[in-house]
C-alpha cells in the first residue's frame, strides 16, 4: 500500500493515561506510535491520583512538611525519567496530574482536550490495582466519546 495516498488521520489529540505500572509503560509505546505517525498531533499524558490516596496524603500534611510538593516532585520525576526521554523531537507532549475519581477525571480530561484517541493499559501493579484499573478501563471504554485503545501486557509476549 502506498502510504503517500493514505488520508489524513482524524486523530490529532491523543490521551495516554498512566498508573506508572509495567503495563502502562508498555502501552505508552502505542500512544507514541500513534503520535509519531500523525505530524502535528498532541500527546497528553495524564496521571490521576485516586481520591482515597489523596485523602491518605492529606492526613499527613501537618506531620510532614510539604508532602504535596514531595508527592508532586516524585510524580514529575517519574514522568521525566520514564516517559519524556522516549518522546521524539517534533511530538507535542504535555502531562498533567489530577486528583479525583479516576475514570471521571480521565473522561473529563478527554472532553476538555477534545481527545480523538485514549490509550490505556489493562492492568495495574497489584491485584487490587488490577481489579480497580480493569474497572476503570471498562468504564472508559463504555463511556468515552472518542476511540479507545486498550493494551494488554500479554501482547508484549507475542512480540518479544
Secondary structure, 3 states (H helix, E strand, C coil): CCHHHCCCCCCCEEEEECCCCHHHHHHHHHHHHHHHCCCCCEEEEEEEEEHHHHHHHHHCCCCCCCHHHHHHHHHHHHHHHHCHHHCCCCCEEEEEEEEECHHHHHHHHHHHCCCCEEEEECCCCCHHHHHHHHHHHHHHHHHCCCEEEEECCHHHHHCC
